[in-house]
Amino acid sequence: MNRILDFIGMSVGGWLGWTLGGWVSIFTAFLVGVVGTAAGLYAARRFRMRFSPRQP
């Protein structure tokens, strides 16, 4: 479940970055997409740490 949540966060973040950077140029879309992917992974992990039950 953890990997799936990470994948979803990375996909959404990368897509948002690519869409926002695409207004400028293809290279900007690539760079902003990479940053968006990293931000999506960070957000997914923060979400998981906050809302998942703790393991004993």
N, C-alpha and C positions, 0 to 999 in steps of 0.2 A: 504494500500500500504506500509505503514511503516513496518508492521510486516512481510510482504512478503520479503521485502528487507533485514530485519534483519535475517530472516530464511535463505535466500540465502547466505548471508555473513557468517553466522555461519556454514552452511553446507560446503561451499568451504574451509573455514579456518580449520575446523575439518578434512576434507578429506586430505588437504595438510599436516597437522600436523601428521595425522595417517600414511600417505604414507612415509613421511620423517623419522619418528620415527620407522617405521616397519623394517628398515634396521638393527637396533640394537637389539631390543627385543620387546616382546608384552607389557611389562610394560612401556618401553620407548615410544612406540607408543601411549599408552593410555595417558601418561602425556603430550607428545607433541601435541596430538590431543586436549586435554583440553585447552592448551595454544593457539593452532591454532583457536579453537572455539571462545575464548575470543578476539583474535586479529581480527577475521573475523567480530565479532559483532562491535568492535570498528571501524573498517574500514567502515563498512556499515553505521554506524551512522554518521561518519565524512563525508562520501559521501553524505548522505541525507541532512546534515546541509549545505553543500556547494552548492549543485545543486538543491535543492527543492525550489520552490517559497515560499516566506515568507507569513505567514498568517497575515491579518490586525488586 
